[in-house]
Amino acid sequence: MVSEKGQVTIPKELRDRLGIQSGQILEFRERRGELVALKVNEEDPIDALRGLLKGEINSTDAWMGELRGDVDV
């Protein structure tokens, strides 16, 4: 049932199965006459990769040289 404020309750079984937790942001869309809720990924995908290549390689050229097997990297 939809409340006067437009709120709905997602059954616990579905929340558990889909990993929806309190505070999770959901995006609602309409597809072919159906209401679809999508979990929003709050973490920026670029930020998630930041720090992945930690170490002595400080430039793209040095990283590419290491990948190619250049001796003077």
mmCIF file of the N, C-alpha and C atoms, coordinates in Angstrom:
data_MODEL
# 
_entry.id   MODEL 
# 
loop_
_atom_site.group_PDB 
_atom_site.id 
_atom_site.type_symbol 
_atom_site.label_atom_id 
_atom_site.label_alt_id 
_atom_site.label_comp_id 
_atom_site.label_asym_id 
_atom_site.label_entity_id 
_atom_site.label_seq_id 
_atom_site.pdbx_PDB_ins_code 
_atom_site.Cartn_x 
_atom_site.Cartn_y 
_atom_site.Cartn_z 
_atom_site.occupancy 
_atom_site.B_iso_or_equiv 
_atom_site.pdbx_formal_charge 
_atom_site.auth_seq_id 
_atom_site.auth_comp_id 
_atom_site.auth_asym_id 
_atom_site.auth_atom_id 
_atom_site.pdbx_PDB_model_num 
ATOM 1   N N  . MET A 1 1  ? 0.842  -1.162  0.000   1.00 0.00 ? 1  MET A N  1 
ATOM 2   C CA . MET A 1 1  ? 0.000  0.000   0.000   1.00 0.00 ? 1  MET A CA 1 
ATOM 3   C C  . MET A 1 1  ? 0.898  1.240   0.000   1.00 0.00 ? 1  MET A C  1 
ATOM 4   N N  . VAL A 1 2  ? 0.475  2.251   -0.719  1.00 0.00 ? 2  VAL A N  1 
ATOM 5   C CA . VAL A 1 2  ? 1.203  3.515   -0.790  1.00 0.00 ? 2  VAL A CA 1 
ATOM 6   C C  . VAL A 1 2  ? 0.591  4.480   0.221   1.00 0.00 ? 2  VAL A C  1 
ATOM 7   N N  . SER A 1 3  ? 1.439  5.095   1.058   1.00 0.00 ? 3  SER A N  1 
ATOM 8   C CA . SER A 1 3  ? 0.934  6.043   2.070   1.00 0.00 ? 3  SER A CA 1 
ATOM 9   C C  . SER A 1 3  ? 0.564  7.363   1.397   1.00 0.00 ? 3  SER A C  1 
ATOM 10  N N  . GLU A 1 4  ? -0.035 8.249   2.167   1.00 0.00 ? 4  GLU A N  1 
ATOM 11  C CA . GLU A 1 4  ? -0.399 9.570   1.657   1.00 0.00 ? 4  GLU A CA 1 
ATOM 12  C C  . GLU A 1 4  ? 0.818  10.345  1.178   1.00 0.00 ? 4  GLU A C  1 
ATOM 13  N N  . LYS A 1 5  ? 1.978  10.066  1.767   1.00 0.00 ? 5  LYS A N  1 
ATOM 14  C CA . LYS A 1 5  ? 3.225  10.731  1.379   1.00 0.00 ? 5  LYS A CA 1 
ATOM 15  C C  . LYS A 1 5  ? 3.918  10.027  0.216   1.00 0.00 ? 5  LYS A C  1 
ATOM 16  N N  . GLY A 1 6  ? 3.318  8.963   -0.303  1.00 0.00 ? 6  GLY A N  1 
ATOM 17  C CA . GLY A 1 6  ? 3.926  8.226   -1.407  1.00 0.00 ? 6  GLY A CA 1 
ATOM 18  C C  . GLY A 1 6  ? 4.936  7.195   -0.955  1.00 0.00 ? 6  GLY A C  1 
ATOM 19  N N  . GLN A 1 7  ? 4.947  6.873   0.319   1.00 0.00 ? 7  GLN A N  1 
ATOM 20  C CA . GLN A 1 7  ? 5.911  5.919   0.857   1.00 0.00 ? 7  GLN A CA 1 
ATOM 21  C C  . GLN A 1 7  ? 5.373  4.494   0.743   1.00 0.00 ? 7  GLN A C  1 
ATOM 22  N N  . VAL A 1 8  ? 6.283  3.559   0.525   1.00 0.00 ? 8  VAL A N  1 
ATOM 23  C CA . VAL A 1 8  ? 5.943  2.142   0.482   1.00 0.00 ? 8  VAL A CA 1 
ATOM 24  C C  . VAL A 1 8  ? 6.908  1.381   1.382   1.00 0.00 ? 8  VAL A C  1 
ATOM 25  N N  . THR A 1 9  ? 6.499  0.202   1.811   1.00 0.00 ? 9  THR A N  1 
ATOM 26  C CA . THR A 1 9  ? 7.370  -0.660  2.604   1.00 0.00 ? 9  THR A CA 1 
ATOM 27  C C  . THR A 1 9  ? 7.826  -1.820  1.735   1.00 0.00 ? 9  THR A C  1 
ATOM 28  N N  . ILE A 1 10 ? 9.140  -2.003  1.668   1.00 0.00 ? 10 ILE A N  1 
ATOM 29  C CA . ILE A 1 10 ? 9.697  -3.136  0.929   1.00 0.00 ? 10 ILE A CA 1 
ATOM 30  C C  . ILE A 1 10 ? 9.744  -4.307  1.896   1.00 0.00 ? 10 ILE A C  1 
ATOM 31  N N  . PRO A 1 11 ? 9.134  -5.440  1.533   1.00 0.00 ? 11 PRO A N  1 
ATOM 32  C CA . PRO A 1 11 ? 9.132  -6.590  2.448   1.00 0.00 ? 11 PRO A CA 1 
ATOM 33  C C  . PRO A 1 11 ? 10.554 -6.994  2.849   1.00 0.00 ? 11 PRO A C  1 
ATOM 34  N N  . LYS A 1 12 ? 10.725 -7.382  4.113   1.00 0.00 ? 12 LYS A N  1 
ATOM 35  C CA . LYS A 1 12 ? 12.036 -7.744  4.664   1.00 0.00 ? 12 LYS A CA 1 
ATOM 36  C C  . LYS A 1 12 ? 12.716 -8.829  3.835   1.00 0.00 ? 12 LYS A C  1 
ATOM 37  N N  . GLU A 1 13 ? 11.954 -9.822  3.395   1.00 0.00 ? 13 GLU A N  1 
ATOM 38  C CA . GLU A 1 13 ? 12.533 -10.913 2.592   1.00 0.00 ? 13 GLU A CA 1 
ATOM 39  C C  . GLU A 1 13 ? 13.211 -10.363 1.333   1.00 0.00 ? 13 GLU A C  1 
ATOM 40  N N  . LEU A 1 14 ? 12.571 -9.412  0.672   1.00 0.00 ? 14 LEU A N  1 
ATOM 41  C CA . LEU A 1 14 ? 13.170 -8.811  -0.528  1.00 0.00 ? 14 LEU A CA 1 
ATOM 42  C C  . LEU A 1 14 ? 14.374 -7.942  -0.171  1.00 0.00 ? 14 LEU A C  1 
ATOM 43  N N  . ARG A 1 15 ? 14.262 -7.160  0.908   1.00 0.00 ? 15 ARG A N  1 
ATOM 44  C CA . ARG A 1 15 ? 15.394 -6.329  1.332   1.00 0.00 ? 15 ARG A CA 1 
ATOM 45  C C  . ARG A 1 15 ? 16.613 -7.189  1.632   1.00 0.00 ? 15 ARG A C  1 
ATOM 46  N N  . ASP A 1 16 ? 16.398 -8.302  2.344   1.00 0.00 ? 16 ASP A N  1 
ATOM 47  C CA . ASP A 1 16 ? 17.510 -9.195  2.680   1.00 0.00 ? 16 ASP A CA 1 
ATOM 48  C C  . ASP A 1 16 ? 18.103 -9.829  1.426   1.00 0.00 ? 16 ASP A C  1 
ATOM 49  N N  . ARG A 1 17 ? 17.250 -10.319 0.552   1.00 0.00 ? 17 ARG A N  1 
ATOM 50  C CA . ARG A 1 17 ? 17.713 -11.004 -0.661  1.00 0.00 ? 17 ARG A CA 1 
ATOM 51  C C  . ARG A 1 17 ? 18.484 -10.068 -1.577  1.00 0.00 ? 17 ARG A C  1 
ATOM 52  N N  . LEU A 1 18 ? 18.044 -8.799  -1.637  1.00 0.00 ? 18 LEU A N  1 
ATOM 53  C CA . LEU A 1 18 ? 18.659 -7.841  -2.552  1.00 0.00 ? 18 LEU A CA 1 
ATOM 54  C C  . LEU A 1 18 ? 19.726 -6.973  -1.896  1.00 0.00 ? 18 LEU A C  1 
ATOM 55  N N  . GLY A 1 19 ? 19.952 -7.179  -0.595  1.00 0.00 ? 19 GLY A N  1 
ATOM 56  C CA . GLY A 1 19 ? 20.984 -6.420  0.095   1.00 0.00 ? 19 GLY A CA 1 
ATOM 57  C C  . GLY A 1 19 ? 20.633 -4.953  0.273   1.00 0.00 ? 19 GLY A C  1 
ATOM 58  N N  . ILE A 1 20 ? 19.357 -4.645  0.398   1.00 0.00 ? 20 ILE A N  1 
ATOM 59  C CA . ILE A 1 20 ? 18.923 -3.267  0.616   1.00 0.00 ? 20 ILE A CA 1 
ATOM 60  C C  . ILE A 1 20 ? 18.919 -3.014  2.114   1.00 0.00 ? 20 ILE A C  1 
ATOM 61  N N  . GLN A 1 21 ? 19.696 -2.019  2.548   1.00 0.00 ? 21 GLN A N  1 
ATOM 62  C CA . GLN A 1 21 ? 19.818 -1.714  3.966   1.00 0.00 ? 21 GLN A CA 1 
ATOM 63  C C  . GLN A 1 21 ? 19.221 -0.350  4.265   1.00 0.00 ? 21 GLN A C  1 
ATOM 64  N N  . SER A 1 22 ? 18.989 -0.092  5.530   1.00 0.00 ? 22 SER A N  1 
ATOM 65  C CA . SER A 1 22 ? 18.470 1.195   5.959   1.00 0.00 ? 22 SER A CA 1 
ATOM 66  C C  . SER A 1 22 ? 19.388 2.306   5.461   1.00 0.00 ? 22 SER A C  1 
ATOM 67  N N  . GLY A 1 23 ? 18.822 3.336   4.889   1.00 0.00 ? 23 GLY A N  1 
ATOM 68  C CA . GLY A 1 23 ? 19.610 4.445   4.363   1.00 0.00 ? 23 GLY A CA 1 
ATOM 69  C C  . GLY A 1 23 ? 20.015 4.271   2.910   1.00 0.00 ? 23 GLY A C  1 
ATOM 70  N N  . GLN A 1 24 ? 19.807 3.087   2.344   1.00 0.00 ? 24 GLN A N  1 
ATOM 71  C CA . GLN A 1 24 ? 20.154 2.834   0.946   1.00 0.00 ? 24 GLN A CA 1 
ATOM 72  C C  . GLN A 1 24 ? 19.342 3.760   0.050   1.00 0.00 ? 24 GLN A C  1 
ATOM 73  N N  . ILE A 1 25 ? 19.985 4.367   -0.920  1.00 0.00 ? 25 ILE A N  1 
ATOM 74  C CA . ILE A 1 25 ? 19.295 5.231   -1.865  1.00 0.00 ? 25 ILE A CA 1 
ATOM 75  C C  . ILE A 1 25 ? 18.809 4.378   -3.026  1.00 0.00 ? 25 ILE A C  1 
ATOM 76  N N  . LEU A 1 26 ? 17.536 4.522   -3.347  1.00 0.00 ? 26 LEU A N  1 
ATOM 77  C CA . LEU A 1 26 ? 16.931 3.815   -4.467  1.00 0.00 ? 26 LEU A CA 1 
ATOM 78  C C  . LEU A 1 26 ? 16.485 4.828   -5.508  1.00 0.00 ? 26 LEU A C  1 
ATOM 79  N N  . GLU A 1 27 ? 16.646 4.465   -6.763  1.00 0.00 ? 27 GLU A N  1 
ATOM 80  C CA . GLU A 1 27 ? 16.171 5.285   -7.872  1.00 0.00 ? 27 GLU A CA 1 
ATOM 81  C C  . GLU A 1 27 ? 14.977 4.559   -8.485  1.00 0.00 ? 27 GLU A C  1 
ATOM 82  N N  . PHE A 1 28 ? 13.909 5.276   -8.732  1.00 0.00 ? 28 PHE A N  1 
ATOM 83  C CA . PHE A 1 28 ? 12.707 4.664   -9.289  1.00 0.00 ? 28 PHE A CA 1 
ATOM 84  C C  . PHE A 1 28 ? 12.552 5.056   -10.746 1.00 0.00 ? 28 PHE A C  1 
ATOM 85  N N  . ARG A 1 29 ? 12.225 4.064   -11.565 1.00 0.00 ? 29 ARG A N  1 
ATOM 86  C CA . ARG A 1 29 ? 12.004 4.280   -12.997 1.00 0.00 ? 29 ARG A CA 1 
ATOM 87  C C  . ARG A 1 29 ? 10.754 3.532   -13.427 1.00 0.00 ? 29 ARG A C  1 
ATOM 88  N N  . GLU A 1 30 ? 10.229 3.949   -14.533 1.00 0.00 ? 30 GLU A N  1 
ATOM 89  C CA . GLU A 1 30 ? 9.070  3.270   -15.122 1.00 0.00 ? 30 GLU A CA 1 
ATOM 90  C C  . GLU A 1 30 ? 9.548  2.526   -16.356 1.00 0.00 ? 30 GLU A C  1 
ATOM 91  N N  . ARG A 1 31 ? 9.207  1.246   -16.414 1.00 0.00 ? 31 ARG A N  1 
ATOM 92  C CA . ARG A 1 31 ? 9.556  0.415   -17.581 1.00 0.00 ? 31 ARG A CA 1 
ATOM 93  C C  . ARG A 1 31 ? 8.318  -0.352  -18.009 1.00 0.00 ? 31 ARG A C  1 
ATOM 94  N N  . ARG A 1 32 ? 7.852  -0.026  -19.186 1.00 0.00 ? 32 ARG A N  1 
ATOM 95  C CA . ARG A 1 32 ? 6.690  -0.729  -19.761 1.00 0.00 ? 32 ARG A CA 1 
ATOM 96  C C  . ARG A 1 32 ? 5.525  -0.826  -18.778 1.00 0.00 ? 32 ARG A C  1 
ATOM 97  N N  . GLY A 1 33 ? 5.234  0.263   -18.107 1.00 0.00 ? 33 GLY A N  1 
ATOM 98  C CA . GLY A 1 33 ? 4.103  0.296   -17.193 1.00 0.00 ? 33 GLY A CA 1 
ATOM 99  C C  . GLY A 1 33 ? 4.364  -0.277  -15.813 1.00 0.00 ? 33 GLY A C  1 
ATOM 100 N N  . GLU A 1 34 ? 5.606  -0.659  -15.523 1.00 0.00 ? 34 GLU A N  1 
ATOM 101 C CA . GLU A 1 34 ? 5.947  -1.195  -14.200 1.00 0.00 ? 34 GLU A CA 1 
ATOM 102 C C  . GLU A 1 34 ? 6.894  -0.234  -13.486 1.00 0.00 ? 34 GLU A C  1 
ATOM 103 N N  . LEU A 1 35 ? 6.789  -0.185  -12.176 1.00 0.00 ? 35 LEU A N  1 
ATOM 104 C CA . LEU A 1 35 ? 7.688  0.617   -11.355 1.00 0.00 ? 35 LEU A CA 1 
ATOM 105 C C  . LEU A 1 35 ? 8.893  -0.245  -10.984 1.00 0.00 ? 35 LEU A C  1 
ATOM 106 N N  . VAL A 1 36 ? 10.087 0.247   -11.288 1.00 0.00 ? 36 VAL A N  1 
ATOM 107 C CA . VAL A 1 36 ? 11.324 -0.497  -11.021 1.00 0.00 ? 36 VAL A CA 1 
ATOM 108 C C  . VAL A 1 36 ? 12.197 0.337   -10.091 1.00 0.00 ? 36 VAL A C  1 
ATOM 109 N N  . ALA A 1 37 ? 12.672 -0.276  -9.024  1.00 0.00 ? 37 ALA A N  1 
ATOM 110 C CA . ALA A 1 37 ? 13.570 0.386   -8.080  1.00 0.00 ? 37 ALA A CA 1 
ATOM 111 C C  . ALA A 1 37 ? 14.981 -0.142  -8.305  1.00 0.00 ? 37 ALA A C  1 
ATOM 112 N N  . LEU A 1 38 ? 15.939 0.765   -8.402  1.00 0.00 ? 38 LEU A N  1 
ATOM 113 C CA . LEU A 1 38 ? 17.345 0.402   -8.602  1.00 0.00 ? 38 LEU A CA 1 
ATOM 114 C C  . LEU A 1 38 ? 18.170 0.948   -7.446  1.00 0.00 ? 38 LEU A C  1 
ATOM 115 N N  . LYS A 1 39 ? 19.097 0.126   -6.935  1.00 0.00 ? 39 LYS A N  1 
ATOM 116 C CA . LYS A 1 39 ? 20.012 0.606   -5.900  1.00 0.00 ? 39 LYS A CA 1 
ATOM 117 C C  . LYS A 1 39 ? 20.999 1.566   -6.555  1.00 0.00 ? 39 LYS A C  1 
ATOM 118 N N  . VAL A 1 40 ? 21.217 2.700   -5.906  1.00 0.00 ? 40 VAL A N  1 
ATOM 119 C CA . VAL A 1 40 ? 22.149 3.702   -6.413  1.00 0.00 ? 40 VAL A CA 1 
ATOM 120 C C  . VAL A 1 40 ? 23.507 3.438   -5.796  1.00 0.00 ? 40 VAL A C  1 
ATOM 121 N N  . ASN A 1 41 ? 24.530 3.364   -6.646  1.00 0.00 ? 41 ASN A N  1 
ATOM 122 C CA . ASN A 1 41 ? 25.902 3.209   -6.165  1.00 0.00 ? 41 ASN A CA 1 
ATOM 123 C C  . ASN A 1 41 ? 26.403 4.591   -5.793  1.00 0.00 ? 41 ASN A C  1 
ATOM 124 N N  . GLU A 1 42 ? 26.586 4.827   -4.503  1.00 0.00 ? 42 GLU A N  1 
ATOM 125 C CA . GLU A 1 42 ? 26.977 6.144   -4.022  1.00 0.00 ? 42 GLU A CA 1 
ATOM 126 C C  . GLU A 1 42 ? 28.462 6.427   -4.220  1.00 0.00 ? 42 GLU A C  1 
ATOM 127 N N  . GLU A 1 43 ? 29.271 5.406   -4.398  1.00 0.00 ? 43 GLU A N  1 
ATOM 128 C CA . GLU A 1 43 ? 30.708 5.612   -4.561  1.00 0.00 ? 43 GLU A CA 1 
ATOM 129 C C  . GLU A 1 43 ? 31.012 5.887   -6.032  1.00 0.00 ? 43 GLU A C  1 
ATOM 130 N N  . ASP A 1 44 ? 31.768 6.951   -6.274  1.00 0.00 ? 44 ASP A N  1 
ATOM 131 C CA . ASP A 1 44 ? 32.180 7.296   -7.626  1.00 0.00 ? 44 ASP A CA 1 
ATOM 132 C C  . ASP A 1 44 ? 33.139 6.213   -8.126  1.00 0.00 ? 44 ASP A C  1 
ATOM 133 N N  . PRO A 1 45 ? 32.876 5.629   -9.303  1.00 0.00 ? 45 PRO A N  1 
ATOM 134 C CA . PRO A 1 45 ? 33.738 4.544   -9.808  1.00 0.00 ? 45 PRO A CA 1 
ATOM 135 C C  . PRO A 1 45 ? 35.193 4.965   -9.978  1.00 0.00 ? 45 PRO A C  1 
ATOM 136 N N  . ILE A 1 46 ? 35.437 6.216   -10.305 1.00 0.00 ? 46 ILE A N  1 
ATOM 137 C CA . ILE A 1 46 ? 36.819 6.693   -10.447 1.00 0.00 ? 46 ILE A CA 1 
ATOM 138 C C  . ILE A 1 46 ? 37.488 6.756   -9.073  1.00 0.00 ? 46 ILE A C  1 
ATOM 139 N N  . ASP A 1 47 ? 36.760 7.264   -8.076  1.00 0.00 ? 47 ASP A N  1 
ATOM 140 C CA . ASP A 1 47 ? 37.320 7.316   -6.721  1.00 0.00 ? 47 ASP A CA 1 
ATOM 141 C C  . ASP A 1 47 ? 37.611 5.920   -6.189  1.00 0.00 ? 47 ASP A C  1 
ATOM 142 N N  . ALA A 1 48 ? 36.820 4.932   -6.593  1.00 0.00 ? 48 ALA A N  1 
ATOM 143 C CA . ALA A 1 48 ? 37.038 3.559   -6.139  1.00 0.00 ? 48 ALA A CA 1 
ATOM 144 C C  . ALA A 1 48 ? 38.374 3.017   -6.639  1.00 0.00 ? 48 ALA A C  1 
ATOM 145 N N  . LEU A 1 49 ? 38.867 3.522   -7.776  1.00 0.00 ? 49 LEU A N  1 
ATOM 146 C CA . LEU A 1 49 ? 40.143 3.059   -8.341  1.00 0.00 ? 49 LEU A CA 1 
ATOM 147 C C  . LEU A 1 49 ? 41.340 3.848   -7.820  1.00 0.00 ? 49 LEU A C  1 
ATOM 148 N N  . ARG A 1 50 ? 41.072 5.000   -7.214  1.00 0.00 ? 50 ARG A N  1 
ATOM 149 C CA . ARG A 1 50 ? 42.150 5.854   -6.729  1.00 0.00 ? 50 ARG A CA 1 
ATOM 150 C C  . ARG A 1 50 ? 43.004 5.095   -5.708  1.00 0.00 ? 50 ARG A C  1 
ATOM 151 N N  . GLY A 1 51 ? 44.313 5.139   -5.911  1.00 0.00 ? 51 GLY A N  1 
ATOM 152 C CA . GLY A 1 51 ? 45.229 4.481   -5.001  1.00 0.00 ? 51 GLY A CA 1 
ATOM 153 C C  . GLY A 1 51 ? 45.520 3.031   -5.372  1.00 0.00 ? 51 GLY A C  1 
ATOM 154 N N  . LEU A 1 52 ? 44.901 2.542   -6.438  1.00 0.00 ? 52 LEU A N  1 
ATOM 155 C CA . LEU A 1 52 ? 45.090 1.153   -6.858  1.00 0.00 ? 52 LEU A CA 1 
ATOM 156 C C  . LEU A 1 52 ? 46.535 0.877   -7.273  1.00 0.00 ? 52 LEU A C  1 
ATOM 157 N N  . LEU A 1 53 ? 47.174 1.868   -7.877  1.00 0.00 ? 53 LEU A N  1 
ATOM 158 C CA . LEU A 1 53 ? 48.535 1.685   -8.382  1.00 0.00 ? 53 LEU A CA 1 
ATOM 159 C C  . LEU A 1 53 ? 49.564 2.348   -7.472  1.00 0.00 ? 53 LEU A C  1 
ATOM 160 N N  . LYS A 1 54 ? 49.434 2.141   -6.182  1.00 0.00 ? 54 LYS A N  1 
ATOM 161 C CA . LYS A 1 54 ? 50.392 2.729   -5.241  1.00 0.00 ? 54 LYS A CA 1 
ATOM 162 C C  . LYS A 1 54 ? 51.753 2.082   -5.428  1.00 0.00 ? 54 LYS A C  1 
ATOM 163 N N  . GLY A 1 55 ? 52.775 2.828   -5.142  1.00 0.00 ? 55 GLY A N  1 
ATOM 164 C CA . GLY A 1 55 ? 54.123 2.295   -5.234  1.00 0.00 ? 55 GLY A CA 1 
ATOM 165 C C  . GLY A 1 55 ? 55.063 3.314   -5.841  1.00 0.00 ? 55 GLY A C  1 
ATOM 166 N N  . GLU A 1 56 ? 56.096 2.843   -6.490  1.00 0.00 ? 56 GLU A N  1 
ATOM 167 C CA . GLU A 1 56 ? 57.124 3.726   -7.018  1.00 0.00 ? 56 GLU A CA 1 
ATOM 168 C C  . GLU A 1 56 ? 56.775 4.302   -8.376  1.00 0.00 ? 56 GLU A C  1 
ATOM 169 N N  . ILE A 1 57 ? 55.760 3.829   -9.022  1.00 0.00 ? 57 ILE A N  1 
ATOM 170 C CA . ILE A 1 57 ? 55.391 4.334   -10.345 1.00 0.00 ? 57 ILE A CA 1 
ATOM 171 C C  . ILE A 1 57 ? 54.565 5.603   -10.143 1.00 0.00 ? 57 ILE A C  1 
ATOM 172 N N  . ASN A 1 58 ? 55.141 6.735   -10.556 1.00 0.00 ? 58 ASN A N  1 
ATOM 173 C CA . ASN A 1 58 ? 54.485 8.013   -10.325 1.00 0.00 ? 58 ASN A CA 1 
ATOM 174 C C  . ASN A 1 58 ? 53.970 8.660   -11.596 1.00 0.00 ? 58 ASN A C  1 
ATOM 175 N N  . SER A 1 59 ? 54.176 8.037   -12.737 1.00 0.00 ? 59 SER A N  1 
ATOM 176 C CA . SER A 1 59 ? 53.704 8.642   -13.974 1.00 0.00 ? 59 SER A CA 1 
ATOM 177 C C  . SER A 1 59 ? 53.165 7.555   -14.897 1.00 0.00 ? 59 SER A C  1 
ATOM 178 N N  . THR A 1 60 ? 52.365 7.997   -15.829 1.00 0.00 ? 60 THR A N  1 
ATOM 179 C CA . THR A 1 60 ? 51.818 7.071   -16.820 1.00 0.00 ? 60 THR A CA 1 
ATOM 180 C C  . THR A 1 60 ? 52.937 6.470   -17.652 1.00 0.00 ? 60 THR A C  1 
ATOM 181 N N  . ASP A 1 61 ? 53.931 7.305   -18.026 1.00 0.00 ? 61 ASP A N  1 
ATOM 182 C CA . ASP A 1 61 ? 55.059 6.811   -18.829 1.00 0.00 ? 61 ASP A CA 1 
ATOM 183 C C  . ASP A 1 61 ? 55.818 5.705   -18.092 1.00 0.00 ? 61 ASP A C  1 
ATOM 184 N N  . ALA A 1 62 ? 56.058 5.913   -16.791 1.00 0.00 ? 62 ALA A N  1 
ATOM 185 C CA . ALA A 1 62 ? 56.769 4.899   -16.015 1.00 0.00 ? 62 ALA A CA 1 
ATOM 186 C C  . ALA A 1 62 ? 55.947 3.626   -15.919 1.00 0.00 ? 62 ALA A C  1 
ATOM 187 N N  . TRP A 1 63 ? 54.639 3.781   -15.725 1.00 0.00 ? 63 TRP A N  1 
ATOM 188 C CA . TRP A 1 63 ? 53.762 2.602   -15.623 1.00 0.00 ? 63 TRP A CA 1 
ATOM 189 C C  . TRP A 1 63 ? 53.742 1.834   -16.938 1.00 0.00 ? 63 TRP A C  1 
ATOM 190 N N  . MET A 1 64 ? 53.610 2.543   -18.062 1.00 0.00 ? 64 MET A N  1 
ATOM 191 C CA . MET A 1 64 ? 53.599 1.881   -19.372 1.00 0.00 ? 64 MET A CA 1 
ATOM 192 C C  . MET A 1 64 ? 54.948 1.222   -19.646 1.00 0.00 ? 64 MET A C  1 
ATOM 193 N N  . GLY A 1 65 ? 56.044 1.884   -19.226 1.00 0.00 ? 65 GLY A N  1 
ATOM 194 C CA . GLY A 1 65 ? 57.368 1.297   -19.401 1.00 0.00 ? 65 GLY A CA 1 
ATOM 195 C C  . GLY A 1 65 ? 57.505 0.001   -18.630 1.00 0.00 ? 65 GLY A C  1 
ATOM 196 N N  . GLU A 1 66 ? 56.964 -0.025  -17.422 1.00 0.00 ? 66 GLU A N  1 
ATOM 197 C CA . GLU A 1 66 ? 57.030 -1.255  -16.632 1.00 0.00 ? 66 GLU A CA 1 
ATOM 198 C C  . GLU A 1 66 ? 56.210 -2.358  -17.299 1.00 0.00 ? 66 GLU A C  1 
ATOM 199 N N  . LEU A 1 67 ? 55.040 -1.997  -17.810 1.00 0.00 ? 67 LEU A N  1 
ATOM 200 C CA . LEU A 1 67 ? 54.202 -3.008  -18.482 1.00 0.00 ? 67 LEU A CA 1 
ATOM 201 C C  . LEU A 1 67 ? 54.905 -3.570  -19.717 1.00 0.00 ? 67 LEU A C  1 
ATOM 202 N N  . ARG A 1 68 ? 55.628 -2.732  -20.452 1.00 0.00 ? 68 ARG A N  1 
ATOM 203 C CA . ARG A 1 68 ? 56.326 -3.173  -21.665 1.00 0.00 ? 68 ARG A CA 1 
ATOM 204 C C  . ARG A 1 68 ? 57.632 -3.896  -21.344 1.00 0.00 ? 68 ARG A C  1 
ATOM 205 N N  . GLY A 1 69 ? 58.111 -3.747  -20.107 1.00 0.00 ? 69 GLY A N  1 
ATOM 206 C CA . GLY A 1 69 ? 59.374 -4.373  -19.749 1.00 0.00 ? 69 GLY A CA 1 
ATOM 207 C C  . GLY A 1 69 ? 60.581 -3.527  -20.081 1.00 0.00 ? 69 GLY A C  1 
ATOM 208 N N  . ASP A 1 70 ? 60.385 -2.201  -20.229 1.00 0.00 ? 70 ASP A N  1 
ATOM 209 C CA . ASP A 1 70 ? 61.507 -1.301  -20.483 1.00 0.00 ? 70 ASP A CA 1 
ATOM 210 C C  . ASP A 1 70 ? 62.516 -1.407  -19.337 1.00 0.00 ? 70 ASP A C  1 
ATOM 211 N N  . VAL A 1 71 ? 63.786 -1.372  -19.658 1.00 0.00 ? 71 VAL A N  1 
ATOM 212 C CA . VAL A 1 71 ? 64.832 -1.545  -18.672 1.00 0.00 ? 71 VAL A CA 1 
ATOM 213 C C  . VAL A 1 71 ? 65.053 -0.286  -17.842 1.00 0.00 ? 71 VAL A C  1 
ATOM 214 N N  . ASP A 1 72 ? 64.958 0.881   -18.441 1.00 0.00 ? 72 ASP A N  1 
ATOM 215 C CA . ASP A 1 72 ? 65.311 2.130   -17.754 1.00 0.00 ? 72 ASP A CA 1 
ATOM 216 C C  . ASP A 1 72 ? 64.116 2.822   -17.085 1.00 0.00 ? 72 ASP A C  1 
ATOM 217 N N  . VAL A 1 73 ? 63.258 2.061   -16.452 1.00 0.00 ? 73 VAL A N  1 
ATOM 218 C CA . VAL A 1 73 ? 62.067 2.643   -15.822 1.00 0.00 ? 73 VAL A CA 1 
ATOM 219 C C  . VAL A 1 73 ? 62.405 3.191   -14.494 1.00 0.00 ? 73 VAL A C  1 
# 
